[in-house]
Amino acid sequence: DGDDRERKCRDGMDRGRAKQEKGDYEGAIVEFTAVLKIDASFALALGHRGWCRAQRGDTDGAIVDCEAAIKIDITIHIAFAGRGFARCAKGDYDGGITDYKKCLQNAPSDWKEKKSVEKACKDAETEREKKRRARFSWSRLKAGQAVREPKAAPHAGSFLVCRFWEHLRLGELLHKAGVKQKLKGLPAVTLMLVALMFGVFNANSVSDL
């Protein structure tokens, strides 16, 4: 009768959840499947089985179960989590992140998997950004553009010193005097003063040092 079917479903869900919490996803799937044989429209069983399938790498099966659960009851948070996990595993980070956020909106504060879903959501956002950057870099390469990091604007003082050095062409003096290597790495202002002390105005540029 109806009461007996309800009791069997409830007991099956309890066994399935217990196995799920222990990481026995295969055993949990067996229990949730048994519940669904009694009631094929049991949304919670579909959601939990979808989550377990996602944890085992059955992304297609997970998506089928989770979408079926969501169609029946949109408040089944674990169904969104399972589908989000499966979507991310297939490279659909936009869809996965959307599902993770819906799951977190519906999930109770004491849900044991909440922290793991929060972490999965952050990881998915990181991977999505990496994917976006890689796609942008590849598109620029295809267009024949060099991919470079933007350069910071030069400091006004250093910029003027370098321009002064380049204008007067002071580098070759140091090279001819045999002191170029000894002065390598010194600040531009120091190099300029040393060059002026030699009084020679024929060089390449400050970048030679």
C-alpha positions in Angstrom: 0.0 0.0 0.0 0.9 3.7 0.0 2.3 3.7 3.5 4.5 0.7 2.8 5.9 2.3 -0.3 6.7 5.5 1.5 8.4 3.6 4.3 10.6 1.7 1.8 11.5 4.9 0.0 12.4 6.6 3.3 14.5 3.7 4.5 16.2 3.4 1.1 17.1 7.1 1.2 18.5 6.8 4.7 20.8 3.9 3.6 21.8 5.8 0.5 22.7 9.0 2.3 24.7 7.0 4.9 26.7 5.4 2.2 27.1 8.7 0.3 28.5 10.4 3.4 31.1 7.6 3.8 32.2 8.1 0.2 30.6 4.8 -1.0 29.1 6.4 -4.0 28.6 3.1 -5.9 26.7 1.6 -2.9 24.7 4.8 -2.5 23.7 4.7 -6.2 22.4 1.2 -5.7 20.2 2.3 -2.8 18.8 5.4 -4.7 18.1 3.3 -7.7 16.1 0.9 -5.6 14.1 3.9 -4.3 13.4 5.0 -7.9 12.2 1.6 -8.8 9.5 2.1 -6.2 8.8 5.8 -7.2 10.4 7.0 -10.4 9.4 10.6 -9.7 11.2 10.7 -6.3 13.1 14.0 -7.0 15.4 13.7 -4.0 16.5 10.2 -4.9 17.3 11.5 -8.5 19.2 14.4 -7.1 21.3 12.3 -4.8 22.0 9.7 -7.4 23.0 12.4 -9.8 25.5 13.8 -7.3 26.9 10.4 -6.6 27.3 9.7 -10.4 29.1 13.0 -10.8 31.5 12.0 -8.0 32.3 8.8 -9.8 33.0 10.5 -13.1 29.7 9.6 -14.8 29.0 13.1 -16.0 26.4 12.3 -18.6 24.4 10.1 -16.2 24.7 12.8 -13.5 23.3 15.5 -15.8 20.4 13.3 -16.8 19.5 12.5 -13.1 20.0 16.0 -11.9 18.0 17.6 -14.7 15.1 15.2 -14.1 15.2 16.1 -10.4 15.2 19.8 -11.1 12.2 19.5 -13.4 10.2 17.8 -10.7 11.4 20.1 -7.8 13.5 23.1 -8.4 14.5 23.3 -4.7 16.5 20.1 -4.7 19.9 21.8 -4.0 22.0 18.7 -4.4 20.7 18.3 -7.9 22.2 21.7 -8.9 25.4 20.7 -7.1 25.7 17.4 -9.1 24.9 19.0 -12.4 27.4 21.8 -11.6 30.1 19.3 -10.9 29.4 17.4 -14.1 29.3 20.5 -16.2 32.6 21.8 -14.9 34.1 18.4 -15.5 33.0 18.7 -19.2 34.5 22.2 -19.4 31.2 24.1 -19.1 32.4 26.5 -16.4 29.7 29.1 -17.0 26.9 26.5 -16.6 28.7 24.8 -13.6 29.2 28.1 -11.7 25.5 29.0 -12.2 24.4 25.6 -10.8 26.8 25.9 -7.9 25.4 29.3 -6.9 21.8 28.1 -7.2 22.7 25.1 -5.0 24.2 27.4 -2.4 21.2 29.6 -2.4 18.9 26.7 -1.7 21.1 24.6 0.6 20.5 24.7 4.4 23.3 26.3 6.4 24.2 23.0 8.1 24.5 21.0 4.8 27.6 18.9 5.1 28.6 19.3 1.5 28.2 23.1 1.5 31.9 24.0 2.0 33.0 21.5 -0.7 30.5 23.1 -3.1 31.8 26.6 -2.2 35.3 25.5 -2.9 34.3 23.9 -6.2 32.6 27.1 -7.2 35.7 29.2 -6.5 37.9 26.7 -8.3 35.6 26.8 -11.3 35.7 30.6 -11.4 39.5 30.4 -11.4 39.6 27.8 -14.2 37.1 29.9 -16.2 39.4 32.9 -16.0 42.4 30.8 -17.1 40.4 29.6 -20.0 39.3 33.1 -21.0 42.9 34.4 -20.9 44.1 31.5 -22.9 41.4 32.1 -25.5 42.2 35.8 -25.7 46.0 35.1 -26.1 45.3 32.5 -28.8 43.0 34.9 -30.7 45.7 37.6 -30.6 48.4 35.2 -31.8 46.1 34.1 -34.7 45.7 37.8 -35.6 49.5 38.1 -35.7 49.8 40.3 -32.6 52.5 39.7 -30.0 51.2 38.9 -26.5 52.8 41.2 -24.1 52.1 42.3 -20.6 51.3 46.1 -20.4 54.3 48.1 -19.4 54.1 50.6 -16.5 54.5 54.2 -17.3 58.1 55.4 -16.8 58.9 57.4 -13.7 59.3 61.1 -14.8 62.8 61.5 -13.4 64.2 58.2 -14.8 62.6 58.9 -18.1 64.3 62.3 -18.5 67.7 60.9 -17.5 67.4 58.2 -20.1 66.4 60.6 -22.8 69.3 62.9 -21.8 71.7 59.9 -22.0 70.4 58.8 -25.4 70.4 62.3 -26.8 74.1 62.9 -25.9 75.1 59.3 -26.8 77.3 58.9 -23.8 77.7 55.1 -23.6 80.6 54.5 -26.0 82.8 56.6 -23.8 82.6 54.2 -20.9 83.2 51.3 -23.3 86.4 52.9 -24.7 87.6 53.9 -21.3 87.3 50.2 -20.2 85.0 50.9 -17.3 81.7 49.9 -18.8 81.5 46.5 -17.1 82.5 47.9 -13.8 79.6 50.3 -13.9 77.1 47.8 -15.1 73.9 47.9 -13.1 74.4 51.4 -11.5 71.5 53.9 -11.5 71.1 55.9 -14.7 71.8 59.2 -12.9 75.1 57.9 -11.6 76.1 56.6 -15.1 75.2 60.0 -16.6 77.4 61.8 -14.1 80.3 59.5 -14.7 80.0 59.9 -18.4 79.9 63.7 -18.1 83.1 63.6 -16.1 84.8 62.0 -19.1 83.4 64.7 -21.4 82.8 62.5 -24.4 79.5 62.7 -26.3 79.5 59.7 -28.7 77.7 56.6 -27.6 74.8 54.3 -28.3 72.3 54.5 -25.5 71.8 53.9 -21.8 70.3 50.5 -22.6 73.8 49.3 -23.6 74.9 49.3 -20.0 
